[in-house]
Each structure stands twice: as C-alpha cells, then as structure tokens.
Amino acid sequence: MIHRFAHRVVIITGAASGIGLATAKRFGSEGASVVLVDRDADKIRKAEEDVKSVGARHTLAQVCDIKNPEEIQAAFASTMENFGQVNVIVNNAGLMIFKPLVEHTVEDWHDILNVDLVGAFLFIQQGFLHMKPGSAIVNVSSIHAEETTPLVASYAAAKAALISLTRSAALEGKALGIRVNAILPGAIDTPMLWENPNIKAGLETIQTGDVGQPEDVAAAIAYLASDDSKFIQGASLHVDGGRLAAL
C-alpha cells in the first residue's frame, strides 16, 4: 500500500461503521493519523481499534453529537491539541428517515438538516479557520441529491443542499489553498440500505451488480483527498456503479 497520507491528519465524521469506518481504515492503511468522530462511544472505540490494526500512524476516538455545535468545536479543538494540524476532513455523518411528506414534522427536518448539512458546514468552517494550503475536504452526499425515491424528501433535500454547499465552499476554499469536493454514493452495502422500507416492501429494486461496498466509496474519498486530485475543485463524483447512467 502506498502511504499517500503519511504525516497527515484526517478527521472523519460518522466513523463508527459503514462508509465512515471503511474510510477511516483506508486512510489509516495509507499512513494517516485518523480522528474518528461519532456519537456512539462504544462503537467509536471499537472502530478505533480496527483502524489501529491496519497500520494507522496515530488514532483518536472523539465522541461527538454532530447536531451540537459546541461538541463539534470541541472535537476540532481536541484534534488540534493532539496533532497540531488537520489536513483532511471527511464529512460523512448522515441521518435518514422514511416518512411521507404529509407526516414529516418540523423536528424531523431540523434533525436531518442539522446532521446532513449543518454539521458538514460547521466542520468546513473549522477547517477554513485552521487548515493550511494543500488541505482537502470531502463531503459525502448521495445520488438522492439528483434522483430520489418516495419517503425520503428531507434526506434528499439535505444531500442536494450539501452539493450546493460544496460548490460554495470550493469557491472560497480555492483562495485558501483548500480543495472541497463531494462524492455521491449509490446503493452501498450498509444497514442504511437494507433498512430502507422501500426496498423491504419491493417498491425499489436493486440489481446485485448495482450494490457497492463501503470500501469502494472509501477509495474514491481517498482519491479526492490525495494529491492525485490536486486539480479537482468543487466536483461531485458519482460512486454508484453506473446506476444513474442507466435508462
């Protein structure tokens, strides 16, 4: 494995499982110091051990509720105190609910937006305040930002807004020497996919070849965070096995 991230510090939100954990392991295997951020204390400590086992230079498990701005600031401050720098931020934490629009409450919208959009904004803001030129931010959106299904209006809207935030942050980040890009995962083999009631009820069908692994997404994130993509700014990369390309 090439150590593209030796001597770099990477913060990953929602790092206790799924895409977040696979991403943490990918960066760790490439020599990064990895800060795992998640609200589940038990899972995040177990995840930290997994990341250590693949060769991460250093690790830090940071319990943080992404809906709480003070906890986000504390997580970033702890990272700076322990490592003195942040080179990569991966905004992966996500929340999804399944309800018809007529059953959505204002609280539902606030919960989704605070996790899927505002949390990312707050980490971007901290990044812009502390990251040096050559750093990178990768936002994990979703193909639901472009094409969606019933019952996930708040999630789809938040992920679409995250794409817009990525473009705006890329414009401002360019002057700071910070790249900001997004990925749009498709159907990925995680609990969020299989717990989807649309899939359980057969309202949405997925071909076996259209289901990717968390490691597939992690590889794309690592690419966008690396110097291999140094001329990519404000992009949205589909990681969906060509699902949206089908007629």
Backbone as CSV, one residue per row, in Angstrom:
resi,resn,N_x,N_y,N_z,CA_x,CA_y,CA_z,C_x,C_y,C_z
1,MET,0.837,-1.203,0.000,0.000,0.000,0.000,0.870,1.251,0.000
2,ILE,0.599,2.169,-0.911,1.316,3.433,-0.967,0.831,4.330,0.172
3,HIS,1.756,4.925,0.887,1.405,5.777,2.031,1.260,7.223,1.575
4,ARG,0.147,7.504,0.882,-0.090,8.860,0.377,-0.356,9.853,1.496
5,PHE,-0.762,9.358,2.668,-1.191,10.264,3.728,-0.277,10.222,4.954
6,ALA,0.956,9.778,4.764,1.930,9.803,5.855,2.097,11.240,6.345
7,HIS,2.093,11.404,7.655,2.261,12.708,8.309,1.061,13.635,8.085
8,ARG,-0.072,13.074,7.664,-1.288,13.887,7.519,-2.330,13.442,8.541
9,VAL,-3.139,14.399,8.949,-4.172,14.153,9.956,-5.537,14.263,9.292
10,VAL,-6.344,13.227,9.473,-7.636,13.131,8.805,-8.742,13.025,9.843
11,ILE,-9.752,13.884,9.739,-10.950,13.800,10.579,-12.071,13.192,9.748
12,ILE,-12.737,12.184,10.308,-13.846,11.530,9.611,-15.049,11.496,10.541
13,THR,-16.170,12.072,10.116,-17.379,12.026,10.935,-18.206,10.801,10.564
14,GLY,-19.001,10.341,11.526,-19.772,9.121,11.298,-18.864,7.937,11.062
15,ALA,-17.779,7.872,11.847,-16.697,6.931,11.558,-16.844,5.578,12.242
16,ALA,-17.926,5.347,12.970,-18.029,4.122,13.758,-18.422,2.901,12.942
17,SER,-18.978,3.110,11.748,-19.449,1.962,10.963,-19.606,2.364,9.501
18,GLY,-19.929,1.369,8.673,-20.262,1.622,7.277,-19.177,2.334,6.500
19,ILE,-19.594,3.315,5.691,-18.663,4.072,4.854,-17.627,4.794,5.701
20,GLY,-18.056,5.337,6.842,-17.126,6.076,7.696,-15.997,5.210,8.209
21,LEU,-16.312,4.012,8.682,-15.281,3.118,9.196,-14.378,2.630,8.065
22,ALA,-14.965,2.282,6.923,-14.148,1.845,5.790,-13.193,2.952,5.361
23,THR,-13.656,4.190,5.419,-12.815,5.328,5.046,-11.691,5.529,6.058
24,ALA,-12.029,5.407,7.328,-11.003,5.537,8.368,-9.925,4.481,8.202
25,LYS,-10.325,3.267,7.888,-9.356,2.182,7.682,-8.522,2.429,6.432
26,ARG,-9.135,2.985,5.394,-8.380,3.261,4.166,-7.293,4.301,4.434
27,PHE,-7.662,5.385,5.098,-6.665,6.409,5.406,-5.596,5.869,6.355
28,GLY,-6.033,5.086,7.352,-5.069,4.508,8.284,-4.076,3.604,7.587
29,SER,-4.570,2.823,6.619,-3.682,1.905,5.897,-2.707,2.646,4.995
30,GLU,-3.019,3.917,4.701,-2.116,4.714,3.876,-1.287,5.685,4.716
31,GLY,-1.182,5.395,6.022,-0.225,6.106,6.855,-0.717,7.332,7.577
32,ALA,-2.026,7.621,7.503,-2.560,8.825,8.141,-2.712,8.649,9.645
33,SER,-2.727,9.768,10.345,-3.246,9.817,11.706,-4.737,10.099,11.579
34,VAL,-5.566,9.262,12.197,-7.000,9.300,11.944,-7.768,9.681,13.197
35,VAL,-8.614,10.692,13.059,-9.524,11.102,14.129,-10.918,10.609,13.762
36,LEU,-11.444,9.701,14.573,-12.751,9.113,14.319,-13.799,9.837,15.155
37,VAL,-14.763,10.437,14.506,-15.799,11.209,15.181,-17.139,10.492,15.041
38,ASP,-17.803,10.252,16.166,-19.119,9.618,16.145,-19.780,9.849,17.498
39,ARG,-21.099,9.745,17.532,-21.808,9.967,18.799,-21.884,8.707,19.661
40,ASP,-21.624,7.526,19.076,-21.721,6.267,19.796,-20.363,5.934,20.409
41,ALA,-20.244,6.120,21.722,-18.952,5.976,22.390,-18.396,4.561,22.274
42,ASP,-19.245,3.566,22.472,-18.760,2.183,22.423,-18.304,1.802,21.018
43,LYS,-19.104,2.139,20.021,-18.769,1.773,18.648,-17.524,2.504,18.157
44,ILE,-17.366,3.752,18.564,-16.243,4.522,18.040,-14.930,4.010,18.632
45,ARG,-14.957,3.519,19.859,-13.732,2.971,20.450,-13.379,1.632,19.807
46,LYS,-14.393,0.839,19.485,-14.139,-0.408,18.761,-13.587,-0.107,17.367
47,ALA,-14.173,0.900,16.714,-13.707,1.294,15.385,-12.260,1.765,15.439
48,GLU,-11.901,2.465,16.501,-10.521,2.940,16.636,-9.545,1.772,16.656
49,GLU,-9.904,0.700,17.340,-9.040,-0.479,17.376,-8.894,-1.086,15.977
50,ASP,-9.999,-1.095,15.219,-9.943,-1.611,13.852,-8.993,-0.781,12.987
51,VAL,-9.026,0.529,13.175,-8.178,1.415,12.378,-6.710,1.260,12.783
52,LYS,-6.475,1.089,14.054,-5.104,0.839,14.505,-4.547,-0.438,13.875
53,SER,-5.403,-1.435,13.735,-4.948,-2.743,13.265,-4.479,-2.725,11.815
54,VAL,-4.885,-1.712,11.033,-4.471,-1.659,9.626,-3.252,-0.767,9.426
55,GLY,-2.709,-0.228,10.526,-1.455,0.499,10.418,-1.534,2.002,10.522
56,ALA,-2.638,2.533,11.058,-2.737,3.987,11.207,-1.582,4.509,12.052
57,ARG,-1.042,5.631,11.662,0.100,6.215,12.372,-0.274,6.535,13.816
58,HIS,-1.377,7.254,13.986,-1.953,7.549,15.295,-3.462,7.568,15.124
59,THR,-4.195,7.380,16.219,-5.657,7.463,16.165,-6.173,8.251,17.362
60,LEU,-7.380,8.793,17.183,-8.069,9.490,18.273,-9.560,9.263,18.090
61,ALA,-10.197,8.684,19.108,-11.647,8.498,19.083,-12.296,9.678,19.776
62,GLN,-13.140,10.401,19.051,-13.750,11.612,19.579,-15.272,11.460,19.568
63,VAL,-15.865,11.322,20.766,-17.320,11.224,20.858,-17.913,12.608,20.623
64,CYS,-18.837,12.690,19.668,-19.378,13.990,19.278,-20.754,13.816,18.650
65,ASP,-21.722,14.557,19.144,-23.041,14.622,18.517,-22.979,15.696,17.446
66,ILE,-23.090,15.292,16.197,-22.908,16.206,15.073,-23.957,17.313,15.052
67,LYS,-25.023,17.154,15.830,-26.064,18.183,15.905,-25.733,19.268,16.914
68,ASN,-24.627,19.091,17.631,-24.267,20.028,18.693,-23.040,20.846,18.284
69,PRO,-23.221,22.137,17.985,-22.082,22.955,17.526,-20.937,23.006,18.525
70,GLU,-21.258,23.029,19.824,-20.202,23.090,20.834,-19.360,21.807,20.826
71,GLU,-20.011,20.671,20.619,-19.266,19.413,20.578,-18.405,19.317,19.317
72,ILE,-18.877,19.888,18.231,-18.070,19.919,17.011,-16.820,20.770,17.227
73,GLN,-16.990,21.936,17.826,-15.839,22.781,18.109,-14.858,22.074,19.044
74,ALA,-15.413,21.344,20.020,-14.552,20.621,20.959,-13.788,19.505,20.254
75,ALA,-14.444,18.816,19.318,-13.773,17.743,18.570,-12.623,18.294,17.747
76,PHE,-12.853,19.426,17.120,-11.792,20.026,16.307,-10.667,20.534,17.199
77,ALA,-11.035,21.135,18.328,-10.014,21.637,19.256,-9.169,20.487,19.800
78,SER,-9.816,19.355,20.105,-9.079,18.195,20.595,-8.110,17.680,19.542
79,THR,-8.538,17.690,18.297,-7.668,17.257,17.202,-6.439,18.162,17.097
80,MET,-6.672,19.462,17.156,-5.554,20.401,17.063,-4.617,20.262,18.265
81,GLU,-5.185,20.018,19.438,-4.362,19.854,20.642,-3.494,18.605,20.551
82,ASN,-4.058,17.528,20.007,-3.328,16.264,19.950,-2.341,16.199,18.790
83,PHE,-2.704,16.811,17.648,-1.891,16.632,16.441,-1.331,17.932,15.860
84,GLY,-1.904,19.064,16.261,-1.379,20.349,15.812,-1.741,20.742,14.398
85,GLN,-2.493,19.897,13.705,-2.878,20.207,12.332,-4.041,19.318,11.911
86,VAL,-4.726,19.762,10.867,-5.736,18.945,10.185,-5.509,19.123,8.696
87,ASN,-5.341,18.028,7.983,-5.071,18.087,6.550,-6.246,17.647,5.693
88,VAL,-7.103,16.792,6.258,-8.255,16.278,5.519,-9.457,16.192,6.452
89,ILE,-10.615,16.632,5.958,-11.883,16.429,6.663,-12.807,15.661,5.739
90,VAL,-13.395,14.592,6.262,-14.406,13.838,5.520,-15.732,13.971,6.256
91,ASN,-16.654,14.719,5.670,-17.977,14.918,6.263,-18.894,13.792,5.821
92,ASN,-18.906,12.728,6.621,-19.635,11.514,6.262,-20.882,11.282,7.105
93,ALA,-20.965,11.867,8.295,-22.093,11.601,9.182,-23.409,11.881,8.464
94,GLY,-24.347,10.955,8.589,-25.620,11.121,7.891,-26.776,10.537,8.670
95,LEU,-27.951,11.108,8.453,-29.179,10.642,9.074,-30.253,10.566,8.002
96,MET,-31.068,9.511,8.041,-32.111,9.302,7.036,-33.382,8.829,7.740
97,ILE,-34.507,9.421,7.403,-35.784,8.942,7.920,-36.691,8.637,6.735
98,PHE,-37.672,7.780,6.975,-38.580,7.345,5.913,-40.005,7.679,6.315
99,LYS,-40.523,8.760,5.745,-41.875,9.211,6.041,-42.461,9.910,4.821
100,PRO,-43.762,9.800,4.600,-44.392,10.647,3.575,-44.254,12.114,3.974
101,LEU,-44.266,12.983,2.997,-44.153,14.416,3.287,-45.215,14.894,4.270
102,VAL,-46.419,14.366,4.133,-47.503,14.841,4.998,-47.300,14.426,6.452
103,GLU,-46.393,13.474,6.699,-46.115,13.054,8.068,-44.828,13.648,8.618
104,HIS,-44.046,14.302,7.763,-42.829,14.965,8.232,-43.194,16.078,9.221
105,THR,-42.430,16.181,10.287,-42.590,17.279,11.224,-41.434,18.266,11.057
106,VAL,-41.595,19.437,11.616,-40.508,20.414,11.600,-39.288,19.850,12.323
107,GLU,-39.537,19.092,13.402,-38.426,18.487,14.136,-37.677,17.479,13.264
108,ASP,-38.409,16.719,12.442,-37.757,15.797,11.513,-36.799,16.551,10.598
109,TRP,-37.282,17.636,10.030,-36.453,18.431,9.117,-35.234,18.987,9.836
110,HIS,-35.437,19.493,11.054,-34.305,20.036,11.798,-33.264,18.960,12.077
111,ASP,-33.716,17.760,12.459,-32.774,16.671,12.746,-31.952,16.321,11.508
112,ILE,-32.633,16.144,10.381,-31.935,15.776,9.148,-30.969,16.869,8.714
113,LEU,-31.438,18.099,8.681,-30.599,19.200,8.210,-29.404,19.428,9.132
114,ASN,-29.626,19.293,10.439,-28.525,19.528,11.372,-27.417,18.497,11.226
115,VAL,-27.764,17.266,10.905,-26.747,16.227,10.734,-26.159,16.261,9.331
116,ASP,-27.024,16.239,8.314,-26.571,16.040,6.933,-26.034,17.303,6.270
117,LEU,-26.365,18.460,6.812,-25.947,19.714,6.167,-25.204,20.646,7.123
118,VAL,-25.848,21.003,8.232,-25.248,21.993,9.131,-23.982,21.437,9.789
119,GLY,-24.001,20.162,10.150,-22.796,19.565,10.721,-21.618,19.659,9.774
120,ALA,-21.876,19.376,8.503,-20.811,19.497,7.496,-20.329,20.934,7.394
121,PHE,-21.269,21.884,7.382,-20.895,23.296,7.329,-19.977,23.671,8.488
122,LEU,-20.313,23.196,9.693,-19.521,23.571,10.864,-18.103,23.009,10.795
123,PHE,-17.962,21.798,10.282,-16.615,21.235,10.121,-15.856,21.952,9.010
124,ILE,-16.546,22.315,7.941,-15.898,23.110,6.889,-15.428,24.447,7.450
125,GLN,-16.284,25.069,8.226,-15.930,26.357,8.829,-14.680,26.234,9.695
126,GLN,-14.638,25.208,10.546,-13.457,24.995,11.374,-12.228,24.708,10.502
127,GLY,-12.445,23.962,9.428,-11.343,23.679,8.520,-10.774,24.939,7.900
128,PHE,-11.649,25.817,7.454,-11.195,27.063,6.836,-10.441,27.939,7.831
129,LEU,-10.781,27.815,9.099,-10.112,28.618,10.119,-8.736,28.067,10.489
130,HIS,-8.519,26.767,10.279,-7.301,26.144,10.795,-6.443,25.396,9.780
131,MET,-7.018,24.983,8.650,-6.259,24.172,7.694,-5.308,25.032,6.875
132,LYS,-4.219,24.421,6.463,-3.213,25.114,5.662,-3.410,24.804,4.175
133,PRO,-2.813,25.595,3.296,-2.885,25.297,1.859,-2.411,23.875,1.574
134,GLY,-3.096,23.219,0.640,-2.794,21.837,0.319,-3.725,20.856,1.001
135,SER,-4.614,21.364,1.856,-5.566,20.511,2.557,-6.777,20.222,1.674
136,ALA,-7.593,19.270,2.120,-8.755,18.874,1.318,-9.926,18.504,2.212
137,ILE,-11.123,18.794,1.710,-12.367,18.428,2.383,-13.210,17.628,1.404
138,VAL,-13.749,16.501,1.856,-14.621,15.684,1.023,-15.960,15.528,1.731
139,ASN,-17.031,15.935,1.071,-18.379,15.818,1.612,-19.072,14.604,1.008
140,VAL,-19.681,13.786,1.856,-20.375,12.597,1.380,-21.851,12.938,1.200
141,SER,-22.249,13.125,-0.044,-23.645,13.400,-0.374,-24.320,12.070,-0.715
142,SER,-25.123,12.029,-1.761,-25.843,10.808,-2.136,-26.423,10.997,-3.523
143,ILE,-26.643,9.896,-4.240,-27.330,10.020,-5.527,-28.759,10.524,-5.346
144,HIS,-29.278,10.467,-4.109,-30.594,11.046,-3.831,-30.595,12.562,-4.041
145,ALA,-29.415,13.161,-4.098,-29.335,14.596,-4.388,-29.780,14.901,-5.812
146,GLU,-29.712,13.893,-6.694,-30.049,14.091,-8.107,-31.295,13.323,-8.536
147,GLU,-31.405,12.075,-8.093,-32.588,11.272,-8.387,-32.976,10.537,-7.115
148,THR,-34.252,10.556,-6.776,-34.625,10.036,-5.480,-35.840,9.124,-5.567
149,THR,-36.332,8.706,-4.411,-37.457,7.794,-4.291,-38.440,8.366,-3.276
150,PRO,-39.632,7.801,-3.160,-40.582,8.297,-2.163,-40.078,8.127,-0.729
151,LEU,-40.618,8.904,0.164,-40.462,8.783,1.621,-39.156,9.335,2.179
152,VAL,-38.305,9.929,1.349,-37.027,10.427,1.861,-36.800,11.888,1.468
153,ALA,-37.860,12.678,1.459,-37.769,14.056,0.979,-36.749,14.882,1.752
154,SER,-36.750,14.772,3.068,-35.839,15.590,3.873,-34.384,15.190,3.631
155,TYR,-34.123,13.901,3.527,-32.762,13.407,3.260,-32.284,13.861,1.885
156,ALA,-33.132,13.676,0.870,-32.752,14.054,-0.490,-32.484,15.553,-0.580
157,ALA,-33.323,16.350,0.071,-33.142,17.805,0.039,-31.848,18.209,0.732
158,ALA,-31.566,17.578,1.865,-30.341,17.913,2.597,-29.102,17.540,1.795
159,LYS,-29.143,16.383,1.140,-27.981,15.948,0.356,-27.807,16.811,-0.898
160,ALA,-28.906,17.292,-1.467,-28.796,18.226,-2.590,-28.191,19.546,-2.121
161,ALA,-28.613,20.000,-0.956,-28.049,21.232,-0.404,-26.563,21.068,-0.100
162,LEU,-26.151,19.860,0.280,-24.731,19.618,0.552,-23.894,19.766,-0.719
163,ILE,-24.469,19.399,-1.861,-23.775,19.609,-3.138,-23.587,21.104,-3.389
164,SER,-24.628,21.877,-3.132,-24.527,23.328,-3.304,-23.501,23.918,-2.339
165,LEU,-23.514,23.450,-1.089,-22.523,23.914,-0.117,-21.115,23.568,-0.572
166,THR,-20.953,22.404,-1.165,-19.635,22.006,-1.676,-19.137,22.998,-2.717
167,ARG,-20.012,23.378,-3.648,-19.605,24.344,-4.677,-19.215,25.683,-4.058
168,SER,-20.035,26.172,-3.123,-19.743,27.462,-2.489,-18.444,27.399,-1.699
169,ALA,-18.265,26.314,-0.960,-17.041,26.165,-0.165,-15.824,26.026,-1.062
170,ALA,-15.995,25.379,-2.219,-14.878,25.244,-3.155,-14.423,26.603,-3.664
171,LEU,-15.374,27.496,-3.919,-15.033,28.839,-4.392,-14.224,29.599,-3.342
172,GLU,-14.670,29.540,-2.096,-13.964,30.250,-1.032,-12.691,29.508,-0.626
173,GLY,-12.730,28.181,-0.689,-11.568,27.402,-0.309,-10.402,27.566,-1.259
174,LYS,-10.706,27.825,-2.520,-9.629,27.962,-3.506,-8.652,29.062,-3.113
175,ALA,-9.175,30.163,-2.614,-8.308,31.276,-2.205,-7.442,30.904,-1.005
176,LEU,-7.876,29.903,-0.245,-7.127,29.460,0.930,-6.213,28.280,0.620
177,GLY,-6.276,27.797,-0.613,-5.495,26.627,-0.977,-6.096,25.331,-0.459
178,ILE,-7.412,25.353,-0.176,-8.109,24.178,0.340,-9.085,23.677,-0.714
179,ARG,-8.978,22.417,-1.096,-9.898,21.842,-2.065,-11.125,21.267,-1.362
180,VAL,-12.294,21.471,-1.969,-13.542,20.942,-1.424,-14.299,20.238,-2.542
181,ASN,-14.561,18.969,-2.356,-15.282,18.171,-3.345,-16.298,17.278,-2.645
182,ALA,-17.142,16.645,-3.447,-18.176,15.771,-2.897,-18.210,14.461,-3.658
183,ILE,-18.669,13.429,-2.984,-18.973,12.174,-3.660,-20.448,11.862,-3.454
184,LEU,-21.027,11.156,-4.431,-22.433,10.773,-4.378,-22.517,9.254,-4.428
185,PRO,-22.496,8.594,-3.271,-22.614,7.131,-3.283,-23.999,6.695,-3.746
186,GLY,-24.033,5.556,-4.389,-25.306,4.950,-4.760,-25.713,3.930,-3.724
187,ALA,-26.154,2.757,-4.176,-26.558,1.686,-3.272,-25.300,1.012,-2.722
188,ILE,-25.062,1.190,-1.439,-23.866,0.649,-0.793,-24.297,-0.327,0.295
189,ASP,-23.578,-1.415,0.405,-23.919,-2.499,1.317,-23.697,-2.090,2.769
190,THR,-24.652,-1.321,3.298,-24.630,-0.878,4.687,-26.029,-1.064,5.272
191,PRO,-26.169,-1.026,6.607,-27.506,-1.141,7.202,-28.495,-0.110,6.686
192,MET,-28.020,1.119,6.372,-28.921,2.146,5.875,-29.620,1.706,4.598
193,LEU,-28.909,0.955,3.751,-29.518,0.461,2.515,-30.579,-0.586,2.808
194,TRP,-30.228,-1.601,3.587,-31.128,-2.745,3.766,-32.274,-2.452,4.720
195,GLU,-32.156,-1.376,5.510,-33.262,-0.978,6.381,-34.245,-0.053,5.679
196,ASN,-33.973,0.265,4.427,-34.856,1.130,3.644,-36.195,0.420,3.429
197,PRO,-37.305,0.982,3.932,-38.595,0.311,3.783,-39.046,0.191,2.336
198,ASN,-38.565,1.080,1.457,-38.888,0.958,0.037,-38.332,-0.339,-0.536
199,ILE,-37.130,-0.714,-0.093,-36.511,-1.954,-0.549,-37.187,-3.160,0.096
200,LYS,-37.459,-3.061,1.393,-38.117,-4.162,2.091,-39.483,-4.479,1.486
201,ALA,-40.192,-3.427,1.044,-41.536,-3.614,0.502,-41.529,-3.928,-0.986
202,GLY,-40.354,-3.895,-1.620,-40.269,-4.170,-3.044,-40.623,-2.999,-3.929
203,LEU,-40.812,-1.810,-3.327,-41.115,-0.617,-4.119,-39.895,-0.147,-4.900
204,GLU,-38.736,-0.482,-4.394,-37.473,-0.152,-5.065,-36.652,-1.427,-5.174
205,THR,-36.257,-1.758,-6.380,-35.454,-2.968,-6.581,-34.033,-2.590,-6.962
206,ILE,-33.096,-3.376,-6.490,-31.682,-3.127,-6.755,-31.051,-4.401,-7.292
207,GLN,-30.423,-4.289,-8.446,-29.709,-5.423,-9.014,-28.414,-5.651,-8.235
208,THR,-28.012,-6.899,-8.150,-26.809,-7.246,-7.387,-25.599,-6.436,-7.842
209,GLY,-25.472,-6.246,-9.137,-24.332,-5.509,-9.664,-24.352,-4.029,-9.364
210,ASP,-25.485,-3.524,-8.869,-25.606,-2.104,-8.532,-25.278,-1.815,-7.076
211,VAL,-24.951,-2.836,-6.302,-24.639,-2.646,-4.888,-23.123,-2.647,-4.691
212,GLY,-22.616,-1.531,-4.205,-21.190,-1.414,-3.956,-20.850,-1.690,-2.507
213,GLN,-19.571,-1.733,-2.206,-19.086,-1.947,-0.855,-18.588,-0.624,-0.258
214,PRO,-18.639,-0.511,1.059,-18.112,0.707,1.685,-16.684,1.023,1.256
215,GLU,-15.903,-0.021,1.009,-14.509,0.182,0.592,-14.412,0.860,-0.770
216,ASP,-15.424,0.656,-1.626,-15.434,1.324,-2.930,-15.556,2.832,-2.753
217,VAL,-16.404,3.223,-1.830,-16.589,4.651,-1.554,-15.346,5.215,-0.872
218,ALA,-14.791,4.450,0.050,-13.584,4.900,0.751,-12.442,5.179,-0.221
219,ALA,-12.321,4.341,-1.247,-11.258,4.535,-2.240,-11.451,5.848,-2.994
220,ALA,-12.695,6.166,-3.318,-12.978,7.415,-4.026,-12.716,8.620,-3.132
221,ILE,-13.073,8.504,-1.864,-12.807,9.595,-0.924,-11.308,9.828,-0.792
222,ALA,-10.553,8.742,-0.655,-9.101,8.871,-0.526,-8.498,9.535,-1.761
223,TYR,-9.025,9.197,-2.928,-8.534,9.831,-4.159,-8.766,11.339,-4.123
224,LEU,-9.988,11.760,-3.775,-10.303,13.188,-3.763,-9.542,13.938,-2.676
225,ALA,-9.106,13.223,-1.651,-8.341,13.862,-0.581,-6.851,13.901,-0.863
226,SER,-6.419,13.144,-1.855,-4.987,13.000,-2.117,-4.475,14.024,-3.127
227,ASP,-3.169,14.093,-3.235,-2.554,14.980,-4.218,-2.792,14.495,-5.646
228,ASP,-3.251,13.256,-5.802,-3.575,12.750,-7.138,-4.705,13.544,-7.776
229,SER,-5.503,14.218,-6.959,-6.636,15.001,-7.487,-6.438,16.495,-7.240
230,LYS,-5.184,16.936,-7.263,-4.876,18.314,-6.865,-5.502,19.381,-7.755
231,PHE,-5.977,19.002,-8.963,-6.602,19.982,-9.847,-8.123,19.792,-9.897
232,ILE,-8.665,19.074,-8.943,-10.116,18.863,-8.872,-10.676,19.699,-7.733
233,GLN,-11.605,20.569,-8.038,-12.165,21.507,-7.064,-13.643,21.716,-7.357
234,GLY,-14.492,21.531,-6.337,-15.924,21.757,-6.487,-16.649,20.677,-7.269
235,ALA,-16.046,19.502,-7.392,-16.617,18.424,-8.196,-17.558,17.551,-7.373
236,SER,-18.468,16.872,-8.091,-19.361,15.884,-7.480,-19.140,14.565,-8.217
237,LEU,-18.556,13.605,-7.544,-18.180,12.340,-8.155,-19.196,11.260,-7.798
238,HIS,-19.836,10.691,-8.830,-20.754,9.571,-8.621,-19.967,8.307,-8.308
239,VAL,-20.366,7.621,-7.265,-19.785,6.322,-6.925,-20.965,5.367,-6.776
240,ASP,-21.522,4.970,-7.915,-22.789,4.240,-7.893,-22.814,3.070,-8.864
241,GLY,-21.649,2.680,-9.387,-21.603,1.565,-10.312,-22.339,1.806,-11.616
242,GLY,-22.569,3.081,-11.940,-23.282,3.422,-13.182,-24.787,3.362,-13.055
243,ARG,-25.300,3.299,-11.841,-26.751,3.144,-11.663,-27.532,4.302,-12.262
244,LEU,-27.057,5.537,-12.057,-27.777,6.681,-12.604,-27.615,6.819,-14.097
245,ALA,-26.651,6.130,-14.674,-26.438,6.212,-16.121,-27.419,5.322,-16.902
246,ALA,-28.086,4.424,-16.201,-28.997,3.503,-16.880,-30.270,4.215,-17.318
247,LEU,-30.777,3.850,-18.485,-32.017,4.430,-18.993,-33.199,3.827,-18.245
